[in-house]
Amino acid sequence: MSGKGFGLSDQAKATLIKKMLGRGGGEPQAAAAVPHVGEVSEEFTRFDRFPEYERMQVPQAAARRFGIENPFFRVHDGVAGATTQIGGRPYINFASYNYLCLNGHPRVNKAAKEAIERWGTSASGSRLTSGERAVQRDLEAALAELYGVDDCVAFVSGHATNVTTIGYLFSPKDLVLHDALIHNSVLQGIQLSGAHRRAFPHNDWQALDAILAEIRPRHQRVLIVVEGLYSMDGDVPDLPRFVELKRRHKAFLMVDEAHALGVLGRRGLGSFEQFGLSGRDVDIWMGTLSKTLSGCGGYIAGEKALVEHLRYLAPGFLYSVGMAPSLAAASLESLRLMLAEPERVARLHERSRLFHDLAVGRGINVGTSAGLAVIPAITRNSLRAVKLSGELFRRGLNVQPIIHPGVEEKAARLRFFITSGHTEEQIRYAVDTLAEALPA
């Protein structure tokens, strides 16, 4: 046998070549007609002809006709917390995830600067192939300790954390059940995985129970995904019910704590503290570092096998540069401050409840918000939301509209993020100004 021929006869080689060329072993077949390059429509060669881009231009053109200023991508002159400065003018700021006002804290800044002096501004490579920095592992160990689980792994992007974790762990033979209002990153992860997907009505554990009873046996692995604190509506799931369901139906439970850490629970530990659960009651804890923890990125915390699996094999970790040491240091110091100063969480709860109760008292539609850091003012009309945002901006309040397609048109809103740094006077002014500016 010839090594170059892989032990195949001439006839077998000919048959293999025909198959590689897309032909069977019989007579040659006519090639499919290929359009001449001149026949390709121009719409397939220009970015401005993408249907999504063209749709995006419609509301922008309408806003220009009505003289409405674009409320997005405003440039802040410094740290954005309870207050900010835009274009040289001060504003009371309700458009920041800086819930405990730790971003910009002197100790956090100092930790980041010291990390830069020691390790530079970048990890300069994948942690698997280029090595780690002690501060990266220290952050992960601190987060694992917070949840009371074996280990944790940190990613450079919060959105990519969900995408790569779900996309890697699950497959077409599996099923992912998610809350109807789940974050886009979860949907992208499910799509990447190829798993079957089914949404259940928002926070409706009974509907989920019925779905599981009907279709659980058809699939291998099943994942249930909920958020600890929903970023659009500011409400929370009845987490103990979901824990019970995942056990009874033999499923995994994943909780996205992006907005819950630092907000839920007496010390801000998140959903498990809020409901008196053990961290081990949930299989996959996901969170982000860009909100309470003043950095950038995301993390997965849970049992050793889960974390080791992701650390060695998940594409979004394996093929990505490691988290910048300065960001890891900032998040670690923010976590330490949150634990050392629980009064920040208590003050956030007080200010959030004040805003919620005042808004309800003035007839403002806050939807299902629990009055914990995230409070919407539902306008039910995108144009109305954008105009209202502009009016409040002129009165010294920075708050962003959430419009279609981010939410359904009837659910268009302004979204207020409350921080521990807001004063009672600022909150009262904001609610009064909002109530006055709302259309009758």
DRENZA-713716 format. One line per field, with one value per residue (C-alpha): z, x, y; residue in three letters; residue number from 0. Coordinates in nm, 4 decimals. Layout:
<nodes>
up <- Z; ...
east <- X; ...
north <- Y; ...
resn <- ala; ...
resi <- NUM; ...
</nodes>
This chain:
<nodes>
up <- 0.0000; -0.0726; 0.2256; 0.0043; -0.1261; 0.2228; 0.1081; -0.1501; -0.4925; -0.7978; -0.8358; -0.4717; -0.5045; -0.8071; -0.6218; -0.3190; -0.5389; -0.7048; -0.3622; -0.2498; -0.5609; -0.4732; -0.7275; -0.6835; -0.8245; -1.1475; -1.4430; -1.3960; -1.3183; -1.4575; -1.2206; -1.0749; -1.2491; -1.0711; -1.1173; -1.2828; -1.0370; -1.2205; -1.1330; -0.7524; -0.6198; -0.4776; -0.1508; -0.0716; -0.1012; 0.1135; 0.4896; 0.4535; 0.2710; 0.5581; 0.6531; 1.0222; 0.9465; 0.7274; 1.0028; 1.2526; 1.0407; 1.0560; 1.4236; 1.4021; 1.1050; 1.2910; 1.5954; 1.3787; 1.2249; 1.5711; 1.6894; 1.9531; 2.0680; 2.0651; 2.4343; 2.3757; 2.3877; 2.5934; 2.7007; 3.0751; 3.1953; 3.4999; 3.7280; 3.6884; 4.0152; 4.1924; 4.0107; 3.6937; 3.4634; 3.0932; 2.8646; 3.1619; 3.3377; 3.6565; 3.6601; 3.9121; 3.7523; 3.7315; 3.4452; 3.6288; 3.7596; 4.0251; 4.2901; 4.5963; 4.4619; 4.4735; 4.1232; 4.1783; 4.5485; 4.6545; 4.7723; 4.4476; 4.2391; 4.4491; 4.4023; 4.0248; 4.0068; 4.2106; 3.9826; 3.6780; 3.8374; 3.9076; 3.6055; 3.3440; 3.1695; 3.0071; 3.0798; 2.7267; 2.6546; 2.7451; 3.1073; 3.0030; 2.7646; 2.8938; 3.2666; 3.5361; 3.7736; 4.1424; 4.1576; 3.9007; 4.1167; 4.4355; 4.2870; 4.1860; 4.5285; 4.6995; 4.4818; 4.5429; 4.9169; 4.8949; 4.7354; 4.9545; 4.6530; 4.5362; 4.2774; 4.0304; 3.6902; 3.5580; 3.1945; 3.0251; 2.9218; 3.1097; 2.7915; 2.6667; 3.0014; 2.9356; 2.5664; 2.6071; 2.9207; 2.7848; 2.4319; 2.5449; 2.8160; 2.6308; 2.2984; 2.0516; 2.2670; 2.5621; 2.6594; 2.8001; 2.9708; 3.0395; 3.1742; 2.8957; 2.9991; 3.0187; 2.9012; 2.5385; 2.6333; 2.7505; 2.4227; 2.2265; 2.4322; 2.3696; 1.9979; 1.9965; 2.1871; 1.9435; 2.2377; 2.2245; 2.3748; 2.5533; 2.7314; 3.0276; 3.1360; 3.3487; 3.7033; 3.6577; 3.8286; 3.7972; 3.4182; 3.4253; 3.6363; 3.3769; 3.0896; 3.2688; 3.3479; 2.9798; 2.7996; 3.0467; 2.9525; 2.5862; 2.6561; 2.8170; 3.0138; 3.1050; 3.2152; 3.3793; 3.3601; 3.5602; 3.6724; 4.0367; 3.9753; 3.6361; 3.4837; 3.2967; 3.5515; 3.8819; 4.0143; 4.1523; 4.1038; 4.3885; 4.3868; 4.6391; 4.4048; 4.1159; 4.3326; 4.4235; 4.0583; 3.9376; 4.2016; 4.1362; 3.7584; 3.7673; 3.5916; 3.6340; 3.7629; 3.6519; 3.8136; 3.6465; 3.9347; 3.7198; 3.8986; 4.2200; 4.3687; 4.5960; 4.5863; 4.7198; 5.0749; 5.3945; 5.3064; 4.9304; 4.8792; 4.6270; 4.5729; 4.8061; 5.0978; 5.0011; 5.0302; 5.3006; 5.0661; 5.0502; 4.7610; 4.6746; 4.6106; 4.2674; 4.0119; 3.8165; 3.9633; 3.6962; 3.7645; 3.6182; 3.7481; 3.5834; 3.8296; 4.2049; 4.1583; 3.9539; 3.6873; 3.3620; 3.2857; 3.4226; 3.6332; 3.6853; 4.0355; 4.1361; 4.1949; 4.1022; 3.7985; 3.6445; 3.6886; 3.5782; 3.2727; 3.1715; 3.2655; 3.0398; 2.7564; 2.7191; 2.4033; 2.5531; 2.8244; 2.6539; 2.3423; 2.5078; 2.6736; 3.0509; 3.2509; 3.2893; 3.6333; 3.7111; 3.6553; 3.8675; 4.1438; 4.1257; 4.1490; 4.4350; 4.6369; 4.5615; 4.6941; 5.0106; 5.0612; 5.0094; 5.2776; 5.5169; 5.4819; 5.4861; 5.5540; 5.1816; 5.1036; 5.3776; 5.2376; 4.8855; 5.0156; 5.1922; 4.8889; 4.6528; 4.8713; 4.9010; 4.5224; 4.4678; 4.7275; 4.6189; 4.2545; 4.3323; 4.5430; 4.2463; 4.0154; 3.8195; 3.6681; 3.8102; 3.6875; 3.9017; 4.0472; 4.3966; 4.4788; 4.4814; 4.2752; 3.9412; 3.9036; 3.5674; 3.4810; 3.2103; 2.9382; 2.6988; 2.4002; 2.2681; 2.1358; 2.4662; 2.6552; 2.4443; 2.4736; 2.8487; 2.8856; 2.7002; 2.9186; 3.2378; 3.0991; 3.0511; 3.4175; 3.5406; 3.5510; 3.3466; 3.2909; 2.9805; 2.7810; 2.7001; 2.3725; 2.1118; 2.0169; 2.3527; 2.5042; 2.3538; 2.2388; 2.5096; 2.7674; 2.6648; 2.9706; 3.1489; 3.3700; 3.6966; 3.8642; 4.2300; 4.4134; 4.7748; 4.6990; 4.6071; 4.8735; 4.9853; 4.8349; 4.4958; 4.4940; 4.5926; 4.3245; 4.0641; 4.1414; 4.1573; 3.8276; 3.6630; 3.7783; 3.6465; 3.3099; 3.2466; 2.9909; 3.1434
east <- 0.0000; 0.1174; 0.1263; 0.0270; -0.2712; -0.4036; -0.4376; -0.7105; -0.7373; -0.7434; -1.1177; -1.1824; -0.9737; -1.1764; -1.5044; -1.3784; -1.2712; -1.6133; -1.7815; -1.5536; -1.6565; -2.0232; -2.0876; -2.2002; -2.0208; -2.2221; -2.2213; -2.1001; -2.3848; -2.4315; -2.3137; -2.5810; -2.6066; -2.4048; -2.5255; -2.2864; -2.1385; -2.3150; -2.6504; -2.5984; -2.8349; -2.6737; -2.8650; -2.6389; -2.3203; -2.3978; -2.4341; -2.6851; -2.9176; -2.9378; -3.3104; -3.2268; -3.0348; -3.3121; -3.5687; -3.3464; -3.3513; -3.7316; -3.7694; -3.4556; -3.5996; -3.9293; -3.7463; -3.5645; -3.8927; -4.0399; -3.7244; -3.6530; -3.2926; -3.1286; -3.1091; -2.8512; -2.4706; -2.4435; -2.0851; -2.0205; -1.7388; -1.6477; -1.7640; -2.1351; -2.3063; -2.5967; -2.4906; -2.2961; -2.1821; -2.2689; -2.1553; -2.0302; -2.3694; -2.4531; -2.7391; -2.9076; -2.8293; -3.0700; -2.8907; -2.6119; -2.5625; -2.3277; -2.5721; -2.3493; -2.1429; -1.8230; -1.7094; -1.4739; -1.4261; -1.0677; -0.9918; -1.1178; -0.9162; -0.6067; -0.6411; -0.6723; -0.3715; -0.1555; -0.2549; -0.1492; 0.1851; 0.2455; 0.0956; 0.0336; -0.2943; -0.3585; -0.3306; -0.1842; -0.3170; -0.5427; -0.5085; -0.4738; -0.1844; -0.0236; -0.0600; -0.2614; -0.2292; -0.2911; -0.5610; -0.7739; -0.7829; -0.8291; -1.1432; -1.2798; -1.2067; -1.3837; -1.6924; -1.7014; -1.6803; -1.9631; -2.1942; -2.0664; -1.9748; -1.6610; -1.5200; -1.5765; -1.4435; -1.4404; -1.4893; -1.4011; -1.7622; -2.0882; -2.2872; -2.0325; -2.0474; -2.4043; -2.3466; -2.0422; -2.1593; -2.4987; -2.3668; -2.0933; -2.2649; -2.5849; -2.6604; -2.9419; -3.0597; -3.1163; -3.3859; -3.3536; -3.6565; -3.6345; -3.8425; -4.0161; -3.8292; -3.4850; -3.1810; -3.0677; -2.7384; -2.9270; -3.1196; -2.7969; -2.6412; -2.9360; -2.9183; -2.5486; -2.6072; -2.8678; -3.0798; -3.4570; -3.5929; -3.9178; -4.0206; -4.2566; -4.4631; -4.2744; -4.2131; -4.4824; -4.3391; -4.6719; -4.6639; -4.3060; -4.4122; -4.6761; -4.4271; -4.1738; -4.4348; -4.5257; -4.1920; -3.9087; -3.8847; -3.8197; -3.4808; -3.1512; -3.0280; -3.2718; -3.1724; -3.4031; -3.2844; -3.4196; -3.2844; -3.2417; -3.3561; -3.5054; -3.3288; -3.6297; -3.9082; -3.7229; -3.9116; -3.7831; -3.8824; -4.0016; -3.6673; -3.7503; -4.0292; -3.7831; -3.5363; -3.8094; -3.9073; -3.5544; -3.5089; -3.8397; -3.7977; -3.4234; -3.3106; -3.0302; -3.1128; -2.9197; -2.9743; -2.8468; -2.7463; -2.6264; -2.8508; -2.9075; -2.5581; -2.5281; -2.9033; -3.0897; -3.0490; -2.9578; -2.5873; -2.6360; -2.5263; -2.8040; -3.0926; -2.9873; -2.9632; -3.2917; -3.4735; -3.2669; -3.1304; -2.7925; -2.5677; -2.5595; -2.9346; -2.8657; -2.6507; -2.5161; -2.4741; -2.3999; -2.3185; -2.1515; -1.8702; -1.9785; -2.2485; -2.2002; -1.8432; -1.7138; -1.5314; -1.6133; -1.6837; -1.8871; -1.8520; -1.9910; -1.9882; -2.0821; -1.9445; -1.5887; -1.6809; -1.8812; -1.6074; -1.3230; -1.5276; -1.5629; -1.2089; -1.0505; -1.3000; -1.5490; -1.4504; -1.5393; -1.2795; -1.0274; -0.9847; -1.0245; -0.7704; -0.7822; -0.9468; -0.7274; -0.5608; -0.6741; -1.0386; -1.0067; -0.8480; -1.1234; -1.3967; -1.2246; -1.1878; -1.5492; -1.6609; -1.4602; -1.6101; -1.9633; -1.9098; -1.7382; -1.9961; -2.3463; -2.4900; -2.4533; -2.6987; -2.9352; -2.9312; -2.9949; -3.2994; -3.4302; -3.3856; -3.5377; -3.8433; -3.8868; -3.8791; -4.1176; -4.3707; -4.3642; -4.4094; -4.7033; -4.8542; -4.8339; -5.0090; -4.6959; -4.7133; -4.4142; -4.5355; -4.4321; -4.1185; -4.0295; -3.8803; -3.5232; -3.2871; -3.4697; -3.7950; -3.9639; -4.2075; -4.4176; -4.5402; -4.6848; -4.5537; -4.1961; -4.2262; -4.3753; -4.0875; -3.8226; -3.9918; -4.0326; -3.6648; -3.5716; -3.7983; -3.6491; -3.2999; -3.3794; -3.4840; -3.1589; -3.2476; -3.0631; -3.2837; -3.2966; -3.6001; -3.6461; -3.8341; -3.9420; -3.7889; -3.6080; -3.9531; -4.2982; -4.4441; -4.7101; -4.4327; -4.2174; -4.0824; -3.8269; -3.6022; -3.4748; -3.1720; -3.1510; -2.8166; -2.7114; -2.5769; -2.9085; -3.0397; -3.4005; -3.4203; -3.2986; -3.5522; -3.8412; -3.7428; -3.7186; -4.0610; -4.2279; -4.0691; -4.1641; -4.5252; -4.5486; -4.3950; -4.6061; -4.8830; -5.2291
north <- 0.0000; 0.3493; 0.5860; 0.8759; 0.6843; 0.5973; 0.2354; 0.3101; 0.1560; 0.3821; 0.3200; 0.4055; 0.7217; 0.8300; 0.7708; 0.9694; 1.2600; 1.2676; 1.2787; 1.5601; 1.7502; 1.6982; 1.4220; 1.0664; 0.7665; 0.7683; 1.0002; 1.3610; 1.6020; 1.9513; 2.2224; 2.4511; 2.7842; 3.0512; 3.4078; 3.6469; 3.8959; 4.1754; 4.0189; 4.0524; 4.3157; 4.6287; 4.5823; 4.2854; 4.4925; 4.7989; 4.8322; 5.1162; 4.8758; 4.6286; 4.6087; 4.6603; 4.9788; 5.1148; 5.0449; 5.2241; 5.5394; 5.5748; 5.6791; 5.8929; 6.0815; 6.1254; 6.2623; 6.5168; 6.6312; 6.6881; 6.8640; 6.5972; 6.5743; 6.2307; 6.1285; 5.8549; 5.8579; 6.1751; 6.2452; 6.2646; 6.4870; 6.2754; 5.9935; 5.9243; 5.8392; 6.0061; 6.3216; 6.3812; 6.6597; 6.6659; 6.9431; 7.1412; 7.1350; 6.9399; 6.6889; 6.4642; 6.1314; 5.8379; 5.6619; 5.4808; 5.1269; 5.2696; 5.1480; 5.1817; 5.4740; 5.2699; 5.3631; 5.6540; 5.5755; 5.6665; 5.3129; 5.1618; 5.4066; 5.3374; 4.9614; 5.0030; 5.2360; 4.9990; 4.7115; 4.9144; 4.9938; 4.6253; 4.4497; 4.7193; 4.7949; 4.4564; 4.0849; 4.0656; 3.7204; 3.4314; 3.3258; 2.9620; 3.0197; 3.3377; 3.2910; 3.4642; 3.7569; 3.6980; 3.9650; 3.7796; 3.4676; 3.6719; 3.8271; 3.4877; 3.3411; 3.6316; 3.5886; 3.2131; 3.2794; 3.5322; 3.2728; 2.9901; 2.7750; 2.5957; 2.8309; 3.1129; 3.2142; 3.5731; 3.6732; 4.0025; 4.0770; 4.0366; 3.9780; 3.7245; 3.5425; 3.4309; 3.3706; 3.1490; 2.9657; 2.8625; 2.8232; 2.5872; 2.3813; 2.2903; 2.1221; 2.0420; 1.7513; 1.9852; 2.2352; 2.5869; 2.7398; 3.1108; 3.3943; 3.5852; 3.9032; 3.7465; 3.9430; 3.9323; 3.7655; 3.4564; 3.4357; 3.4666; 3.1890; 2.9580; 3.0264; 2.9439; 2.6193; 2.4908; 2.3754; 2.3823; 2.7049; 2.7784; 3.0995; 3.1032; 3.4078; 3.6584; 3.5305; 3.2632; 2.9559; 2.7744; 2.8032; 2.6782; 2.3797; 2.2876; 2.3161; 2.0990; 1.8356; 1.8196; 1.8235; 1.7527; 1.3813; 1.4654; 1.6215; 1.5324; 1.8327; 2.1082; 2.4572; 2.7131; 3.0748; 3.3686; 3.7042; 3.7956; 4.1535; 4.2342; 4.5298; 4.6695; 4.6193; 4.6128; 4.3098; 3.9786; 3.6126; 3.3928; 3.2145; 2.9389; 2.8226; 2.7955; 2.6046; 2.3566; 2.3155; 2.2522; 1.9829; 1.8100; 1.8122; 1.7350; 2.0505; 2.3026; 2.6520; 2.9595; 3.2994; 3.6169; 3.8459; 4.1359; 4.3884; 4.1920; 4.1965; 4.4983; 4.5547; 4.2506; 4.1289; 4.3120; 4.3165; 4.3263; 3.9664; 3.9116; 3.6739; 3.3942; 3.6398; 3.8049; 3.4713; 3.3031; 3.0362; 2.8665; 2.9569; 2.5878; 2.5861; 2.7354; 2.5527; 2.8502; 3.1976; 3.4548; 3.8172; 4.1224; 4.3405; 4.6648; 4.7682; 4.7447; 4.6203; 4.9165; 4.7172; 4.5433; 4.1794; 3.8924; 3.5806; 3.2322; 3.0839; 2.7315; 2.3842; 2.2914; 2.0794; 2.3640; 2.6214; 2.3920; 2.2974; 2.6626; 2.7603; 2.4989; 2.4603; 2.7505; 2.9430; 3.2818; 3.2266; 3.0016; 3.2175; 3.5560; 3.7813; 3.7712; 4.0478; 4.3564; 4.3444; 4.6987; 4.6059; 4.2934; 4.4997; 4.7638; 4.5006; 4.3196; 4.6412; 4.7343; 4.3954; 4.4469; 4.7920; 4.6613; 4.3974; 4.6395; 4.9177; 4.7616; 5.1065; 5.1749; 4.8953; 5.0133; 5.3665; 5.2367; 5.0504; 5.3623; 5.5870; 5.3311; 5.2841; 5.6606; 5.7073; 5.4166; 5.5286; 5.8930; 5.7931; 5.5670; 5.8453; 6.0838; 5.8360; 5.7409; 5.3924; 5.2025; 4.8651; 4.5690; 4.7283; 4.6079; 4.9471; 4.8173; 5.0360; 4.9889; 5.1812; 5.2440; 5.5196; 5.3588; 5.5943; 5.3292; 5.5252; 5.5505; 5.9049; 6.0174; 5.8537; 6.0265; 6.3664; 6.3229; 6.2324; 6.5506; 6.7644; 6.6224; 6.6749; 7.0435; 7.0509; 6.8999; 6.5299; 6.2704; 5.9640; 5.7473; 5.6319; 5.2642; 5.2374; 4.9835; 4.7411; 4.7277; 4.6773; 4.6429; 4.9752; 4.9633; 4.9123; 5.2136; 5.3911; 5.5977; 5.3855; 5.5329; 5.3781; 5.4772; 5.4848; 5.5065; 5.8537; 6.0130; 6.2492; 6.2702; 6.6185; 6.4944; 6.2128; 6.4377; 6.6888; 6.4111; 6.2646; 6.6068; 6.7125; 6.3837; 6.4113; 6.7693; 6.6814; 6.3717; 6.4281; 6.4421
resn <- met; ser; gly; lys; gly; phe; gly; leu; ser; asp; gln; ala; lys; ala; thr; leu; ile; lys; lys; met; leu; gly; arg; gly; gly; gly; glu; pro; gln; ala; ala; ala; ala; val; pro; his; val; gly; glu; val; ser; glu; glu; phe; thr; arg; phe; asp; arg; phe; pro; glu; tyr; glu; arg; met; gln; val; pro; gln; ala; ala; ala; arg; arg; phe; gly; ile; glu; asn; pro; phe; phe; arg; val; his; asp; gly; val; ala; gly; ala; thr; thr; gln; ile; gly; gly; arg; pro; tyr; ile; asn; phe; ala; ser; tyr; asn; tyr; leu; cys; leu; asn; gly; his; pro; arg; val; asn; lys; ala; ala; lys; glu; ala; ile; glu; arg; trp; gly; thr; ser; ala; ser; gly; ser; arg; leu; thr; ser; gly; glu; arg; ala; val; gln; arg; asp; leu; glu; ala; ala; leu; ala; glu; leu; tyr; gly; val; asp; asp; cys; val; ala; phe; val; ser; gly; his; ala; thr; asn; val; thr; thr; ile; gly; tyr; leu; phe; ser; pro; lys; asp; leu; val; leu; his; asp; ala; leu; ile; his; asn; ser; val; leu; gln; gly; ile; gln; leu; ser; gly; ala; his; arg; arg; ala; phe; pro; his; asn; asp; trp; gln; ala; leu; asp; ala; ile; leu; ala; glu; ile; arg; pro; arg; his; gln; arg; val; leu; ile; val; val; glu; gly; leu; tyr; ser; met; asp; gly; asp; val; pro; asp; leu; pro; arg; phe; val; glu; leu; lys; arg; arg; his; lys; ala; phe; leu; met; val; asp; glu; ala; his; ala; leu; gly; val; leu; gly; arg; arg; gly; leu; gly; ser; phe; glu; gln; phe; gly; leu; ser; gly; arg; asp; val; asp; ile; trp; met; gly; thr; leu; ser; lys; thr; leu; ser; gly; cys; gly; gly; tyr; ile; ala; gly; glu; lys; ala; leu; val; glu; his; leu; arg; tyr; leu; ala; pro; gly; phe; leu; tyr; ser; val; gly; met; ala; pro; ser; leu; ala; ala; ala; ser; leu; glu; ser; leu; arg; leu; met; leu; ala; glu; pro; glu; arg; val; ala; arg; leu; his; glu; arg; ser; arg; leu; phe; his; asp; leu; ala; val; gly; arg; gly; ile; asn; val; gly; thr; ser; ala; gly; leu; ala; val; ile; pro; ala; ile; thr; arg; asn; ser; leu; arg; ala; val; lys; leu; ser; gly; glu; leu; phe; arg; arg; gly; leu; asn; val; gln; pro; ile; ile; his; pro; gly; val; glu; glu; lys; ala; ala; arg; leu; arg; phe; phe; ile; thr; ser; gly; his; thr; glu; glu; gln; ile; arg; tyr; ala; val; asp; thr; leu; ala; glu; ala; leu; pro; ala
resi <- 0; 1; 2; 3; 4; 5; 6; 7; 8; 9; 10; 11; 12; 13; 14; 15; 16; 17; 18; 19; 20; 21; 22; 23; 24; 25; 26; 27; 28; 29; 30; 31; 32; 33; 34; 35; 36; 37; 38; 39; 40; 41; 42; 43; 44; 45; 46; 47; 48; 49; 50; 51; 52; 53; 54; 55; 56; 57; 58; 59; 60; 61; 62; 63; 64; 65; 66; 67; 68; 69; 70; 71; 72; 73; 74; 75; 76; 77; 78; 79; 80; 81; 82; 83; 84; 85; 86; 87; 88; 89; 90; 91; 92; 93; 94; 95; 96; 97; 98; 99; 100; 101; 102; 103; 104; 105; 106; 107; 108; 109; 110; 111; 112; 113; 114; 115; 116; 117; 118; 119; 120; 121; 122; 123; 124; 125; 126; 127; 128; 129; 130; 131; 132; 133; 134; 135; 136; 137; 138; 139; 140; 141; 142; 143; 144; 145; 146; 147; 148; 149; 150; 151; 152; 153; 154; 155; 156; 157; 158; 159; 160; 161; 162; 163; 164; 165; 166; 167; 168; 169; 170; 171; 172; 173; 174; 175; 176; 177; 178; 179; 180; 181; 182; 183; 184; 185; 186; 187; 188; 189; 190; 191; 192; 193; 194; 195; 196; 197; 198; 199; 200; 201; 202; 203; 204; 205; 206; 207; 208; 209; 210; 211; 212; 213; 214; 215; 216; 217; 218; 219; 220; 221; 222; 223; 224; 225; 226; 227; 228; 229; 230; 231; 232; 233; 234; 235; 236; 237; 238; 239; 240; 241; 242; 243; 244; 245; 246; 247; 248; 249; 250; 251; 252; 253; 254; 255; 256; 257; 258; 259; 260; 261; 262; 263; 264; 265; 266; 267; 268; 269; 270; 271; 272; 273; 274; 275; 276; 277; 278; 279; 280; 281; 282; 283; 284; 285; 286; 287; 288; 289; 290; 291; 292; 293; 294; 295; 296; 297; 298; 299; 300; 301; 302; 303; 304; 305; 306; 307; 308; 309; 310; 311; 312; 313; 314; 315; 316; 317; 318; 319; 320; 321; 322; 323; 324; 325; 326; 327; 328; 329; 330; 331; 332; 333; 334; 335; 336; 337; 338; 339; 340; 341; 342; 343; 344; 345; 346; 347; 348; 349; 350; 351; 352; 353; 354; 355; 356; 357; 358; 359; 360; 361; 362; 363; 364; 365; 366; 367; 368; 369; 370; 371; 372; 373; 374; 375; 376; 377; 378; 379; 380; 381; 382; 383; 384; 385; 386; 387; 388; 389; 390; 391; 392; 393; 394; 395; 396; 397; 398; 399; 400; 401; 402; 403; 404; 405; 406; 407; 408; 409; 410; 411; 412; 413; 414; 415; 416; 417; 418; 419; 420; 421; 422; 423; 424; 425; 426; 427; 428; 429; 430; 431; 432; 433; 434; 435; 436; 437; 438; 439
</nodes>
